[in-house]
Amino acid sequence: MTFSATVIIPAAGFGSRMKLDHPKQFHQLGDAPILIHTIRAFLQNSHIDRIVVVIASDKIKQTREILARYIGQLDQITLVPGGKRRQDSVQEGLKALDQGTDIVLVHDGARPLVSQAVINRCYETAVIEGAAIAAVPVKDTLKKGNAASKVIDTVERENLWHAQTPQAARRDLLVEAFRKLGEKDVTDESSLLELAGIPVTLVAGSENNIKITHQEDLHLAERIMQNRANRIPRIGHGFDAHRLVENRKLVLGGITVPHSLGLTGHSDADVLTHALCDAILGALGEGDIGQHFPDSDRQFSDIYSITLLERVMDLAAVHSYSLANCDITIVCQAPRLAPFLIKMKAMLAKTCKTEPGRINIKATTTEKMGFTGREEGISCHAVVLLQPSS
């Protein structure tokens, strides 16, 4: 089943912090104004049926002229006069939606570097969960200060995220949130949905999905655009091995394989998934699985390794990379794994948000040589190719 989606792009402000003599969304960035780059990203996306740009009423003619110059065909774009507050502009955009719209995304007009992968994740999560927000985990230590600029507390950064856009929701949920709380001052749609008691799911944004607010952001955006043009696919290799013992389940590729022995380790000891995680982290230049999920941390005790793979793929998404394909070799004397490989491929493909055809898994023996041949353990090699996702 397909769901019709519209993006509302609020761009009615001026952006006084940029210290320009014109609205920042009309400022040139590379080959086009900032707003054009933003609109182009959604014109390229297969999920988006219509784009509603909310602009200051006295700038509609100018915007229409800019769109005609840089985009040409305007059938997919509607211009709407904005309101006093950002949320007022979004509400005006909601009024302009076609009745058949199922999913609404809201994206800042001055956030021109959003990737297709981030847009897709927000749309797909809103379809399944009801509402979603793109965000990236807080990396820096956070300090709380007082009026005298003295540090009064260090804020625990675990489970803290930097909010971005798009923010997406089923249309009926967003309309209901505005109906109940539209008069209340909020900074974004996620805040409004939260106040209305509607759960919002965090999805991986991107460090490159910056909002242009100050002059230095323009220089950063230019560098990101240049780096994006020069980005290349990245290769990684991973290896893992675990000992076989009694009274443990044998989990490989997220699938429990019937056997008299299982693999021992701090987590579920899924050597296949661990090797794949290491390969992806290697391609990203992000170290190894031990650095991200140390065996000294009790939260990872007996954890299902597919959960770790999900987090690694979130990290890849933050870097704006996705899985192009992977080739995995399991070295195992027993049990016979061929009957389980299709299920493993399906599990890994789902977790990596790709097609099963991009996942190759082979199982081999060492003709009873070495620790795997003596059935003391199982090892696994994985090679991955990551592709730029924007």
ZASEDREN-304282 format. One record per residue (C-alpha): residue in three letters; x, y, z. Coordinates in nm, 3 decimals, always signed. Example, Ala and Ser with C-alpha at 12.3 -4.5 7.8 and 13.67 -1.06 7.14 Angstrom:
2
(site ALA, (+1.230, -0.450, +0.780))
(site SER, (+1.367, -0.106, +0.714))
END
This chain:
390
(site MET, (+0.000, +0.000, +0.000))
(site THR, (+0.133, +0.345, -0.090))
(site PHE, (+0.074, +0.662, +0.111))
(site SER, (+0.051, +1.006, -0.048))
(site ALA, (+0.302, +1.247, +0.106))
(site THR, (+0.340, +1.625, +0.098))
(site VAL, (+0.626, +1.829, +0.241))
(site ILE, (+0.559, +2.170, +0.392))
(site ILE, (+0.863, +2.398, +0.373))
(site PRO, (+0.825, +2.701, +0.605))
(site ALA, (+1.037, +2.982, +0.458))
(site ALA, (+0.850, +3.297, +0.561))
(site GLY, (+1.115, +3.434, +0.797))
(site PHE, (+1.395, +3.679, +0.728))
(site GLY, (+1.689, +3.524, +0.914))
(site SER, (+1.815, +3.840, +1.088))
(site ARG, (+2.109, +3.654, +1.249))
(site MET, (+2.264, +3.620, +0.903))
(site LYS, (+2.292, +4.003, +0.888))
(site LEU, (+2.190, +4.016, +0.522))
(site ASP, (+1.981, +4.276, +0.338))
(site HIS, (+1.755, +4.001, +0.204))
(site PRO, (+1.589, +3.686, +0.344))
(site LYS, (+1.851, +3.416, +0.394))
(site GLN, (+1.652, +3.155, +0.200))
(site PHE, (+1.713, +3.365, -0.114))
(site HIS, (+2.088, +3.387, -0.052))
(site GLN, (+2.307, +3.217, -0.311))
(site LEU, (+2.470, +2.887, -0.214))
(site GLY, (+2.677, +2.739, -0.491))
(site ASP, (+2.474, +2.736, -0.812))
(site ALA, (+2.137, +2.837, -0.661))
(site PRO, (+1.962, +3.008, -0.366))
(site ILE, (+1.938, +2.812, -0.040))
(site LEU, (+1.564, +2.755, -0.080))
(site ILE, (+1.611, +2.605, -0.428))
(site HIS, (+1.854, +2.344, -0.293))
(site THR, (+1.597, +2.253, -0.027))
(site ILE, (+1.315, +2.219, -0.279))
(site ARG, (+1.531, +2.017, -0.519))
(site ALA, (+1.595, +1.755, -0.250))
(site PHE, (+1.222, +1.684, -0.221))
(site LEU, (+1.157, +1.701, -0.596))
(site GLN, (+1.405, +1.414, -0.628))
(site ASN, (+1.232, +1.197, -0.369))
(site SER, (+0.996, +0.928, -0.494))
(site HIS, (+0.774, +0.943, -0.182))
(site ILE, (+0.689, +1.313, -0.215))
(site ASP, (+0.386, +1.396, -0.428))
(site ARG, (+0.358, +1.770, -0.358))
(site ILE, (+0.567, +2.051, -0.209))
(site VAL, (+0.401, +2.339, -0.023))
(site VAL, (+0.637, +2.633, +0.026))
(site VAL, (+0.518, +2.883, +0.287))
(site ILE, (+0.662, +3.226, +0.213))
(site ALA, (+0.610, +3.585, +0.329))
(site SER, (+0.315, +3.730, +0.140))
(site ASP, (+0.528, +4.013, -0.006))
(site LYS, (+0.785, +3.761, -0.137))
(site ILE, (+0.552, +3.527, -0.327))
(site LYS, (+0.605, +3.697, -0.664))
(site GLN, (+0.983, +3.695, -0.616))
(site THR, (+0.975, +3.330, -0.509))
(site ARG, (+0.770, +3.233, -0.812))
(site GLU, (+1.024, +3.405, -1.038))
(site ILE, (+1.316, +3.228, -0.867))
(site LEU, (+1.141, +2.891, -0.898))
(site ALA, (+1.074, +2.950, -1.267))
(site ARG, (+1.440, +3.036, -1.322))
(site TYR, (+1.600, +2.748, -1.134))
(site ILE, (+1.339, +2.471, -1.147))
(site GLY, (+1.109, +2.553, -1.438))
(site GLN, (+0.822, +2.304, -1.405))
(site LEU, (+0.612, +2.416, -1.106))
(site ASP, (+0.319, +2.171, -1.125))
(site GLN, (+0.434, +1.994, -0.807))
(site ILE, (+0.486, +2.315, -0.603))
(site THR, (+0.230, +2.533, -0.424))
(site LEU, (+0.315, +2.872, -0.272))
(site VAL, (+0.124, +2.981, +0.038))
(site PRO, (+0.146, +3.308, +0.239))
(site GLY, (+0.300, +3.250, +0.582))
(site GLY, (+0.200, +3.348, +0.933))
(site LYS, (+0.361, +3.539, +1.218))
(site ARG, (+0.518, +3.235, +1.385))
(site ARG, (+0.677, +2.930, +1.229))
(site GLN, (+0.393, +2.712, +1.356))
(site ASP, (+0.141, +2.955, +1.203))
(site SER, (+0.315, +2.911, +0.869))
(site VAL, (+0.303, +2.533, +0.903))
(site GLN, (-0.067, +2.554, +0.984))
(site GLU, (-0.125, +2.763, +0.670))
(site GLY, (+0.059, +2.493, +0.478))
(site LEU, (-0.167, +2.227, +0.626))
(site LYS, (-0.473, +2.416, +0.501))
(site ALA, (-0.334, +2.399, +0.146))
(site LEU, (-0.293, +2.018, +0.142))
(site ASP, (-0.484, +1.799, -0.100))
(site GLN, (-0.751, +1.590, +0.070))
(site GLY, (-0.573, +1.273, -0.037))
(site THR, (-0.253, +1.352, +0.156))
(site ASP, (-0.171, +1.079, +0.410))
(site ILE, (+0.173, +1.179, +0.537))
(site VAL, (+0.299, +1.531, +0.606))
(site LEU, (+0.666, +1.617, +0.633))
(site VAL, (+0.780, +1.957, +0.758))
(site HIS, (+1.129, +2.073, +0.665))
(site ASP, (+1.315, +2.398, +0.728))
(site GLY, (+1.363, +2.609, +0.417))
(site ALA, (+1.717, +2.691, +0.535))
(site ARG, (+1.821, +2.327, +0.572))
(site PRO, (+1.931, +2.264, +0.211))
(site LEU, (+2.160, +1.962, +0.250))
(site VAL, (+1.904, +1.702, +0.359))
(site SER, (+1.977, +1.363, +0.203))
(site GLN, (+1.736, +1.127, +0.032))
(site ALA, (+1.811, +0.867, +0.299))
(site VAL, (+1.700, +1.100, +0.581))
(site ILE, (+1.380, +1.193, +0.394))
(site ASN, (+1.306, +0.825, +0.333))
(site ARG, (+1.359, +0.730, +0.697))
(site CYS, (+1.123, +1.001, +0.819))
(site TYR, (+0.853, +0.909, +0.568))
(site GLU, (+0.879, +0.533, +0.628))
(site THR, (+0.878, +0.569, +1.007))
(site ALA, (+0.575, +0.801, +0.999))
(site VAL, (+0.390, +0.542, +0.789))
(site ILE, (+0.463, +0.270, +1.044))
(site GLU, (+0.479, +0.456, +1.376))
(site GLY, (+0.264, +0.764, +1.315))
(site ALA, (+0.525, +1.036, +1.370))
(site ALA, (+0.900, +1.076, +1.331))
(site ILE, (+1.179, +1.328, +1.373))
(site ALA, (+1.527, +1.329, +1.221))
(site ALA, (+1.792, +1.376, +1.488))
(site VAL, (+2.156, +1.303, +1.568))
(site PRO, (+2.294, +1.189, +1.905))
(site VAL, (+2.463, +1.451, +2.120))
(site LYS, (+2.838, +1.385, +2.115))
(site ASP, (+2.981, +1.667, +2.328))
(site THR, (+2.969, +1.698, +2.703))
(site LEU, (+2.688, +1.934, +2.797))
(site LYS, (+2.720, +2.199, +3.068))
(site LYS, (+2.441, +2.389, +3.240))
(site GLY, (+2.529, +2.747, +3.336))
(site ASN, (+2.374, +3.018, +3.549))
(site ALA, (+2.311, +3.388, +3.480))
(site ALA, (+2.673, +3.464, +3.573))
(site SER, (+2.802, +3.218, +3.312))
(site LYS, (+2.927, +2.977, +3.579))
(site VAL, (+2.891, +2.602, +3.533))
(site ILE, (+2.638, +2.465, +3.778))
(site ASP, (+2.591, +2.116, +3.640))
(site THR, (+2.714, +1.863, +3.383))
(site VAL, (+2.424, +1.717, +3.187))
(site GLU, (+2.430, +1.345, +3.114))
(site ARG, (+2.432, +1.319, +2.732))
(site GLU, (+2.304, +0.961, +2.709))
(site ASN, (+1.972, +0.953, +2.522))
(site LEU, (+2.005, +1.321, +2.423))
(site TRP, (+1.961, +1.415, +2.056))
(site HIS, (+1.999, +1.723, +1.838))
(site ALA, (+1.663, +1.776, +1.666))
(site GLN, (+1.660, +1.830, +1.290))
(site THR, (+1.403, +1.825, +1.014))
(site PRO, (+1.224, +1.667, +0.835))
(site GLN, (+0.967, +1.597, +1.101))
(site ALA, (+0.692, +1.373, +0.970))
(site ALA, (+0.351, +1.259, +1.085))
(site ARG, (+0.030, +1.112, +0.959))
(site ARG, (-0.182, +1.404, +0.850))
(site ASP, (-0.470, +1.333, +1.089))
(site LEU, (-0.232, +1.328, +1.388))
(site LEU, (-0.069, +1.659, +1.298))
(site VAL, (-0.403, +1.828, +1.225))
(site GLU, (-0.538, +1.706, +1.558))
(site ALA, (-0.229, +1.834, +1.744))
(site PHE, (-0.273, +2.179, +1.587))
(site ARG, (-0.645, +2.177, +1.667))
(site LYS, (-0.576, +2.108, +2.034))
(site LEU, (-0.261, +2.311, +2.093))
(site GLY, (-0.199, +2.533, +1.792))
(site GLU, (-0.214, +2.850, +2.002))
(site LYS, (+0.067, +2.733, +2.231))
(site ASP, (+0.417, +2.854, +2.142))
(site VAL, (+0.638, +2.563, +2.030))
(site THR, (+0.967, +2.543, +1.843))
(site ASP, (+0.879, +2.254, +1.614))
(site GLU, (+0.611, +2.005, +1.515))
(site SER, (+0.759, +1.730, +1.732))
(site SER, (+0.704, +1.949, +2.041))
(site LEU, (+0.341, +2.002, +1.943))
(site LEU, (+0.285, +1.629, +1.889))
(site GLU, (+0.453, +1.548, +2.222))
(site LEU, (+0.230, +1.797, +2.406))
(site ALA, (-0.073, +1.637, +2.240))
(site GLY, (+0.035, +1.299, +2.377))
(site ILE, (+0.134, +1.158, +2.037))
(site PRO, (+0.455, +0.948, +2.045))
(site VAL, (+0.731, +1.065, +1.810))
(site THR, (+1.000, +0.820, +1.695))
(site LEU, (+1.361, +0.931, +1.658))
(site VAL, (+1.529, +0.837, +1.330))
(site ALA, (+1.889, +0.892, +1.225))
(site GLY, (+1.948, +1.233, +1.079))
(site SER, (+2.284, +1.345, +0.941))
(site GLU, (+2.567, +1.565, +1.062))
(site ASN, (+2.554, +1.727, +0.718))
(site ASN, (+2.187, +1.820, +0.753))
(site ILE, (+2.273, +2.161, +0.895))
(site LYS, (+2.043, +2.460, +0.931))
(site ILE, (+2.194, +2.777, +0.790))
(site THR, (+2.159, +3.035, +1.067))
(site HIS, (+2.487, +3.231, +1.078))
(site GLN, (+2.739, +3.345, +0.817))
(site GLU, (+2.983, +3.067, +0.911))
(site ASP, (+2.714, +2.811, +0.830))
(site LEU, (+2.733, +2.921, +0.467))
(site HIS, (+3.101, +2.833, +0.451))
(site LEU, (+3.035, +2.497, +0.617))
(site ALA, (+2.752, +2.426, +0.372))
(site GLU, (+2.979, +2.503, +0.078))
(site ARG, (+3.242, +2.260, +0.211))
(site ILE, (+2.980, +1.991, +0.265))
(site MET, (+2.852, +2.036, -0.090))
(site GLN, (+3.207, +2.006, -0.223))
(site ASN, (+3.278, +1.698, -0.011))
(site ARG, (+2.949, +1.544, -0.118))
(site ALA, (+3.042, +1.590, -0.482))
(site ASN, (+3.375, +1.419, -0.413))
(site ARG, (+3.251, +1.136, -0.189))
(site ILE, (+3.332, +0.785, -0.301))
(site PRO, (+3.215, +0.437, -0.196))
(site ARG, (+3.400, +0.289, +0.103))
(site ILE, (+3.511, -0.070, +0.169))
(site GLY, (+3.544, -0.241, +0.507))
(site HIS, (+3.648, -0.584, +0.636))
(site GLY, (+3.539, -0.751, +0.958))
(site PHE, (+3.639, -1.071, +1.139))
(site ASP, (+3.511, -1.238, +1.452))
(site ALA, (+3.545, -1.574, +1.628))
(site HIS, (+3.379, -1.727, +1.935))
(site ARG, (+3.419, -2.051, +2.124))
(site LEU, (+3.150, -2.323, +2.118))
(site VAL, (+3.025, -2.432, +2.461))
(site GLU, (+2.736, -2.620, +2.615))
(site ASN, (+2.419, -2.456, +2.748))
(site ARG, (+2.424, -2.165, +2.502))
(site LYS, (+2.204, -2.095, +2.199))
(site LEU, (+2.374, -2.085, +1.859))
(site VAL, (+2.275, -1.752, +1.704))
(site LEU, (+2.407, -1.662, +1.357))
(site GLY, (+2.285, -1.368, +1.153))
(site GLY, (+2.010, -1.312, +1.407))
(site ILE, (+1.872, -1.665, +1.353))
(site THR, (+1.879, -1.938, +1.619))
(site VAL, (+2.028, -2.254, +1.466))
(site PRO, (+1.944, -2.586, +1.636))
(site HIS, (+2.266, -2.740, +1.771))
(site SER, (+2.398, -2.911, +2.083))
(site LEU, (+2.649, -2.628, +2.136))
(site GLY, (+2.628, -2.250, +2.127))
(site LEU, (+2.873, -1.962, +2.110))
(site THR, (+2.996, -1.796, +2.426))
(site GLY, (+3.050, -1.423, +2.467))
(site HIS, (+2.934, -1.109, +2.647))
(site SER, (+2.644, -1.065, +2.403))
(site ASP, (+2.467, -1.348, +2.219))
(site ALA, (+2.809, -1.408, +2.051))
(site ASP, (+2.665, -1.390, +1.698))
(site VAL, (+2.995, -1.403, +1.506))
(site LEU, (+2.828, -1.335, +1.172))
(site THR, (+2.658, -1.015, +1.286))
(site HIS, (+2.968, -0.904, +1.478))
(site ALA, (+3.187, -0.946, +1.169))
(site LEU, (+2.938, -0.747, +0.963))
(site CYS, (+2.928, -0.469, +1.227))
(site ASP, (+3.308, -0.452, +1.227))
(site ALA, (+3.318, -0.434, +0.847))
(site ILE, (+3.073, -0.143, +0.841))
(site LEU, (+3.255, +0.039, +1.121))
(site GLY, (+3.583, -0.015, +0.935))
(site ALA, (+3.442, +0.133, +0.617))
(site LEU, (+3.324, +0.436, +0.815))
(site GLY, (+3.660, +0.476, +0.988))
(site GLU, (+3.480, +0.437, +1.321))
(site GLY, (+3.699, +0.179, +1.495))
(site ASP, (+3.554, -0.157, +1.588))
(site ILE, (+3.263, -0.316, +1.769))
(site GLY, (+3.455, -0.336, +2.097))
(site GLN, (+3.494, +0.041, +2.109))
(site HIS, (+3.123, +0.104, +2.056))
(site PHE, (+2.983, -0.186, +2.260))
(site PRO, (+3.253, -0.284, +2.517))
(site ASP, (+3.221, -0.612, +2.704))
(site SER, (+3.283, -0.417, +3.025))
(site ASP, (+2.943, -0.248, +2.985))
(site ARG, (+2.663, -0.446, +3.151))
(site GLN, (+2.397, -0.300, +2.919))
(site PHE, (+2.535, -0.521, +2.639))
(site SER, (+2.526, -0.842, +2.843))
(site ASP, (+2.344, -1.112, +2.639))
(site ILE, (+2.216, -0.844, +2.399))
(site TYR, (+2.069, -0.958, +2.068))
(site SER, (+2.342, -0.863, +1.819))
(site ILE, (+2.091, -0.753, +1.556))
(site THR, (+2.024, -0.461, +1.793))
(site LEU, (+2.394, -0.372, +1.770))
(site LEU, (+2.377, -0.390, +1.390))
(site GLU, (+2.080, -0.152, +1.395))
(site ARG, (+2.289, +0.100, +1.590))
(site VAL, (+2.583, +0.058, +1.353))
(site MET, (+2.353, +0.122, +1.055))
(site ASP, (+2.223, +0.433, +1.233))
(site LEU, (+2.583, +0.552, +1.259))
(site ALA, (+2.633, +0.483, +0.887))
(site ALA, (+2.322, +0.690, +0.816))
(site VAL, (+2.459, +0.979, +1.022))
(site HIS, (+2.766, +0.966, +0.796))
(site SER, (+2.527, +0.962, +0.495))
(site TYR, (+2.628, +0.614, +0.384))
(site SER, (+2.415, +0.307, +0.317))
(site LEU, (+2.498, -0.056, +0.244))
(site ALA, (+2.564, -0.123, -0.125))
(site ASN, (+2.640, -0.492, -0.073))
(site CYS, (+2.823, -0.733, +0.155))
(site ASP, (+2.991, -1.073, +0.119))
(site ILE, (+3.011, -1.290, +0.430))
(site THR, (+3.188, -1.621, +0.487))
(site ILE, (+3.109, -1.833, +0.794))
(site VAL, (+3.377, -2.088, +0.885))
(site CYS, (+3.199, -2.371, +1.066))
(site GLN, (+3.252, -2.748, +1.073))
(site ALA, (+2.912, -2.821, +1.230))
(site PRO, (+2.620, -2.783, +1.219))
(site ARG, (+2.530, -2.766, +0.848))
(site LEU, (+2.419, -2.407, +0.786))
(site ALA, (+2.288, -2.417, +0.428))
(site PRO, (+1.919, -2.456, +0.532))
(site PHE, (+1.939, -2.134, +0.737))
(site LEU, (+2.122, -1.898, +0.500))
(site ILE, (+1.807, -1.758, +0.333))
(site LYS, (+1.659, -1.663, +0.671))
(site MET, (+1.989, -1.502, +0.772))
(site LYS, (+1.999, -1.299, +0.450))
(site ALA, (+1.643, -1.180, +0.504))
(site MET, (+1.718, -1.077, +0.863))
(site LEU, (+2.035, -0.887, +0.773))
(site ALA, (+1.871, -0.720, +0.472))
(site LYS, (+1.582, -0.596, +0.686))
(site THR, (+1.819, -0.464, +0.953))
(site CYS, (+2.046, -0.295, +0.698))
(site LYS, (+1.745, -0.152, +0.511))
(site THR, (+1.842, -0.310, +0.182))
(site GLU, (+1.738, -0.593, -0.050))
(site PRO, (+1.830, -0.958, +0.026))
(site GLY, (+2.004, -0.970, -0.312))
(site ARG, (+2.266, -0.730, -0.177))
(site ILE, (+2.357, -0.972, +0.103))
(site ASN, (+2.569, -1.278, +0.020))
(site ILE, (+2.640, -1.542, +0.285))
(site LYS, (+2.860, -1.847, +0.232))
(site ALA, (+2.932, -2.129, +0.478))
(site THR, (+3.246, -2.337, +0.455))
(site THR, (+3.447, -2.586, +0.660))
(site THR, (+3.822, -2.619, +0.711))
(site GLU, (+3.819, -2.995, +0.642))
(site LYS, (+3.855, -3.055, +1.019))
(site MET, (+4.172, -2.844, +1.043))
(site GLY, (+4.226, -2.581, +1.314))
(site PHE, (+3.994, -2.472, +1.596))
(site THR, (+3.691, -2.452, +1.367))
(site GLY, (+3.765, -2.793, +1.220))
(site ARG, (+3.785, -2.942, +1.568))
(site GLU, (+3.446, -2.782, +1.642))
(site GLU, (+3.595, -2.568, +1.918))
(site GLY, (+3.450, -2.250, +1.772))
(site ILE, (+3.310, -2.065, +1.471))
(site SER, (+3.464, -1.772, +1.286))
(site CYS, (+3.338, -1.533, +1.023))
(site HIS, (+3.473, -1.287, +0.765))
(site ALA, (+3.267, -1.001, +0.620))
(site VAL, (+3.348, -0.752, +0.345))
(site VAL, (+3.115, -0.457, +0.279))
(site LEU, (+3.082, -0.178, +0.028))
(site LEU, (+2.913, +0.137, +0.156))
(site GLN, (+2.771, +0.389, -0.090))
(site PRO, (+2.697, +0.760, -0.039))
(site SER, (+2.326, +0.786, +0.045))
(site SER, (+2.271, +1.143, -0.063))
END
